[in-house]
Amino acid sequence: MFDKNKFIIFGRNIRLIDLFFFLIVIIGFQICYGLKIIYPTNINWVMSVHHDWGQHYLGWAFYRNEAWTFPLGTITSFNYPIGTNIGFMDSIPLLALILKPFSTVLPQDFQYLGFWLFTCTFFLAYYTRKILELYKISNWIIALSILILIANPVFLFRAIHPALSSHFLILGSIYNYIRPSFSISKKINKDQVFLFVIASTINPYLSVMVFSFNIIVPIKHYLIEKTISFKQCVFYPTLSLVLFGLSWVLIGIIEFKNGTNVASSEPFSVYSLNVNSFFDSYGYYSRLLPDLGKVDPRQYEGFAYLGLGIILLSVLSLIYSVFLFSKKRISLLTIKKWGLLLILCIVLCLFALTNVISLNDKIITTLPLPKIIEKLGFIFRASGRFVWPLYYLIFICSIIIFNKIKINSYLKHFIFLFITILQLYDTQELFLRWKLPEGVYKTPLKDKNWINVMEHFDNIIIYPPFDYNYNINYTNDYQDLSYLALKAKKPISNGYVARANIKKGQEFASNLLIELKSGIINSKRLYITTKKHFNSFDVLLNKEIVDIHLMDNFIFIYKKNVKLKSSDFKENYSTKIFLDSVKTHFKNLKLNELEPVEYSLNATKPIKYFFDTFNFHDNIVKIRGWAVLEESNNNQNETIFLLLQKNNLKFEIRLNSEERLDITTYFKKENLNNAGFNSVIFTKNLNKGTYSVGLVIKKTNGECIHIDSGRKIIIN
């Protein structure tokens, strides 16, 4: 019999209401971003924003050209030569791994971030509907609820980070938890294991949140609903962990040898949840509520503004819940079931708060922190994100409880419509903010010229290496240089990665500086730098063994035996005048000219120091290490000098600083990151003789503290 409320599409019965709900998703996505961002060949919107989207696209774009290796997620051509992993690029490893085998047949410009944002929006709507249908809520309230959920402030705020926009995993986990498990407990647990495996191939933070449900779902089935055995209660979380570990090892997020440290150097309290977060709109994400303030700008990680409509709805629902509780109309089973879920969300929320409790722009109190929590905090530094399960629970519970209020259904629908309009009006800045372009992407740089230059070399080092924001032309300008290196099919050193092998990076940067100061340059390497870092190339320029050119405010340097066409960079007259003046300056420069210094040295305050490297050969001192005053708690404004002394003559040379986070950690001080040094010093203009080697630390008040290292050098 024909049912006017059903259609057959691809052999499946589709209800009219299904099409209506899907239409809401389509319209909502079009308003928020525009359906054009789904087109795989449209990378213009991804790269033009010069933010996280560009990083995530570049991760996939470099990865697709990599040879297959183990671990599967290895990337060697980005963050070169240290490399990285697709799991540290927030490029949604799941899709990258699926699409990589087809890379040769995919268009050169191909992105899946738009598709993923749409997928996240669709499944957020899907699980919203599935949850509300469990409670026999009318289709009209479900439709409005879908609109509220796909336009909720946290979801839209996180759109700049597509992997972290996978909030449907949280809502799907809530759905699996609240589903009655009678006769389908195995299916529910398998569904939850599947969600967790998906989460583990998308983002570590969401993996932890989802795994917490993989613990409480079987606990609920075992203790409350008694539908599984104790062995099954243990089996499902264990299976989840095994699959999780296996996926991370295969991708390469976990490595057992020379792996990247997944811990951060920053305490997780700086990215914490502010107590005001549910009501703080930051001033520009609400038309009606003001900015309440934060103790640190990085507390944006704990953004959890509910929106005025949901704030009103949650207040109404809370009042009605208190009424039901006072009248004993809530069953013990309901209290147990929802109580366990609430406890989990509160525990995660407490981790989001951290031990430094803040309200507005004031710190209320700082609590002692257990070591295990401290270690977790250093791994999951963006702790404020762990408020999301509680955030979505507030949305879902408010809608479910409001629906239970005993009033006329027309009045109930009218009130909910008013709440929806109020919510969308209040938070409209979030879903109307994007005006995203489409089509072919062209950088603000001279694309063709840069690609022509890059093609002459095997690899590209942006100096200093592993930085990602020079701010010469605009914020995150590294993305465009990386994009051009991608087009030239060359490895490039710079790029933002979520976690990096800091030790290897420091070693490479140190060795690179030693090479440059020793007059060594690889003829197959192109250096791109800025005027600020000219001095690192002073030896090469002094010896006239390199050519330099200026383009788009960047300076590129290479060995003279590489012949480039002048048409590749098209320098104008003013540019040539500038470059000639630079060459003349360094050609005539008397490198590291040492002048005698006369002052009394205070040796009463001890210095702690260590030379990681000290080498003297052919009148060149190569030195790397660290030095701090024992009394110093913060050495950011202190300067370290090498002191060479012969009889009454004293010569001091300022050492190039090198950040040493490990010194701060080791001495347990506020900030001793400025303790490191790494320099190459030429002593050819010193008189012959034996010189003792010491260190001088100059304080901001001009006081100099000296220590003799006991080392000596002989200048011939």
Salt bridges, closest charged atoms under 4 A:
ASP18 OD1 - ARG15 NH2 3.69
ASP18 OD1 - ARG129 NH2 2.63
ASP52 OD1 - HIS51 ND1 3.33
ASP90 OD2 - HIS161 NE2 3.28
ASP109 OD1 - LYS487 NZ 2.65
GLU133 OE2 - ARG15 NH2 3.99
GLU133 OE2 - ARG129 NE 2.86
ASP191 OD2 - ARG179 NH1 3.30
ASP191 OD2 - LYS187 NZ 2.95
GLU225 OE2 - LYS220 NZ 3.12
GLU266 OE2 - ARG298 NH1 2.84
GLU266 OE1 - ARG381 NH1 2.89
ASP296 OD2 - ARG298 NH2 3.07
GLU301 OE1 - ARG158 NH2 2.35
GLU301 OE1 - ARG385 NE 2.83
ASP361 OD1 - LYS362 NZ 3.29
GLU374 OE1 - LYS371 NZ 3.78
ASP480 OD2 - HIS50 NE2 2.76
ASP538 OD2 - LYS517 NZ 2.86
GLU571 OE2 - HIS549 ND1 2.69
ASP612 OD2 - ARG624 NH1 3.85
ASP612 OD2 - ARG660 NH1 2.98
GLU630 OE2 - LYS608 NZ 3.47
GLU631 OE2 - LYS699 NZ 2.79
GLU652 OE2 - LYS698 NZ 3.05
GLU658 OE1 - ARG624 NE 2.95
ASP662 OD1 - ARG660 NE 3.01
GLU703 OE2 - LYS605 NZ 3.14
GLU703 OE1 - LYS699 NZ 3.72
